[in-house]
Amino acid sequence: EEEEEEEEEEEIKKNLKKRKVSPTSNSSAEPAAKIPKKKKIVKLRDGLKYRDLLEGKGRKAKKGDRLSVRYRGLLKSGITFDTNMPKGRPFRFQLGAGEVVKGWDLGLVGMAAGGRREVVIPPKLGYGQGGAGDKIPPNATLLFDIELLKIN
């Protein structure tokens, strides 16, 4: 299973490179934000994976906080299904309240404002067997590039 996950991750990376999808600029991060030396991938029990692309500063997000984010959502194929980057209106939600897919509620805990995180969400923590509309097929693994702008 772990080998399968690694192959899936490599496939996502390959498809993103093929489509020339690159991270957006992080213009809203404070200059003091630091780029991790080693982009460590964190794997949670439920199959969710994340990697900090840029570490923010200050208090870490926790369940119950209201967050303002910019994000880009992609399928494994590299196709963007939703985004408010680079200059769209920030998306606001309460962390852990079920206002977003479970993968966001789990994958954004511990981020600080100014940080950017890549989150790979397995189907069971995304839209599952039903998919979502005509953009997200059933059983889709989702990749999100999320920039945390503010914690309230």
C-alpha positions in Angstrom: 0.0 0.0 0.0 2.8 2.4 0.8 4.5 1.7 -2.5 1.2 2.4 -4.2 0.9 5.7 -2.4 4.5 6.7 -3.5 3.7 5.8 -7.1 0.5 7.9 -6.9 2.5 10.8 -5.6 5.1 10.5 -8.4 2.3 10.3 -11.0 0.8 13.6 -9.6 4.2 15.3 -9.7 4.8 14.1 -13.3 1.4 15.3 -14.5 1.9 18.7 -12.8 5.2 19.1 -14.5 3.7 18.1 -17.9 1.0 20.7 -17.6 3.6 23.2 -16.4 1.7 24.0 -13.2 3.9 25.9 -10.9 3.2 27.3 -7.4 2.0 30.9 -7.4 4.0 33.7 -5.8 3.6 34.1 -2.1 3.2 37.9 -2.1 1.1 38.0 1.0 3.6 36.1 3.2 5.7 38.2 5.6 9.3 38.5 4.5 10.3 36.7 7.7 8.5 33.5 6.6 11.1 30.8 6.1 11.4 28.1 3.4 12.0 24.7 4.9 15.4 23.3 4.0 13.9 19.9 3.5 10.4 19.6 2.2 9.3 16.8 4.5 6.1 14.9 3.6 3.9 14.2 6.5 1.6 11.1 6.2 -1.3 10.8 8.5 -3.0 7.5 9.4 -6.1 8.1 7.2 -4.0 8.5 4.1 -3.8 12.3 4.0 -0.3 13.7 3.1 1.0 17.2 3.3 4.2 19.1 2.8 5.0 22.7 3.9 6.2 24.7 1.0 6.7 27.8 3.1 6.4 28.0 6.9 4.5 30.9 8.3 5.1 32.7 11.5 3.1 33.1 14.7 0.3 31.1 16.2 -0.6 27.7 14.6 -4.1 27.0 13.3 -6.3 24.8 15.5 -9.8 23.4 15.4 -12.3 26.2 15.9 -10.2 28.9 14.3 -11.6 30.9 11.3 -9.1 30.8 8.5 -8.7 32.9 5.4 -6.9 31.1 2.5 -6.0 31.2 -1.1 -5.9 27.8 -2.8 -5.7 25.8 -6.0 -7.3 22.4 -6.3 -6.0 19.9 -8.8 -6.9 16.3 -9.9 -4.2 13.7 -10.2 -4.1 14.5 -13.9 -2.9 18.0 -13.1 -6.2 19.6 -14.2 -7.2 22.5 -12.0 -10.8 22.1 -10.8 -11.0 25.2 -8.5 -8.9 28.1 -7.5 -8.9 31.6 -6.1 -5.1 32.1 -6.7 -3.3 34.3 -7.3 -5.6 37.3 -6.5 -9.1 35.9 -6.0 -11.2 36.8 -3.0 -9.9 34.8 0.1 -11.9 31.8 1.1 -13.0 31.8 4.8 -14.1 28.9 6.9 -14.0 27.5 10.4 -11.4 24.8 10.8 -12.8 21.5 12.1 -16.4 22.5 11.7 -17.2 20.4 8.6 -17.5 23.4 6.3 -15.0 22.0 3.9 -13.9 18.5 2.9 -12.5 16.5 5.8 -9.0 16.6 4.2 -8.9 20.3 4.7 -10.1 20.1 8.3 -7.2 17.7 9.0 -4.5 19.0 6.7 -4.5 22.6 7.7 -4.1 22.1 11.5 -0.7 23.4 12.6 -0.2 25.9 9.8 0.7 29.5 10.6 -0.3 32.7 8.7 2.0 33.3 5.8 2.5 29.6 5.3 1.9 27.5 2.2 1.1 23.8 2.2 0.6 21.2 -0.4 -2.1 18.7 0.7 -2.9 15.4 -1.0 -6.3 14.2 0.0 -7.5 10.6 -0.6 -11.0 10.1 -1.9 -12.4 9.1 1.5 -11.4 12.6 2.9 -12.5 14.4 -0.2 -15.7 13.9 -2.2 -15.6 10.1 -2.1 -17.6 7.8 -4.3 -20.0 10.6 -5.3 -17.5 13.0 -6.7 -18.6 16.7 -7.0 -20.5 18.0 -10.0 -18.9 17.6 -13.4 -15.4 18.7 -12.3 -14.4 16.1 -9.7 -15.0 12.5 -10.7 -15.9 9.7 -8.2 -13.0 8.4 -6.0 -10.7 11.3 -7.0 -7.5 12.0 -5.1 -7.2 15.7 -4.7 -4.1 17.9 -4.6 -4.4 21.3 -3.0 -1.8 24.1 -2.9 -3.0 26.3 0.1 -1.7 29.6 1.3 -2.9 30.6 4.8 -3.5 34.3 4.9 -5.0 34.9 8.3 -6.1 33.1 11.5 -9.0 34.6 13.5 
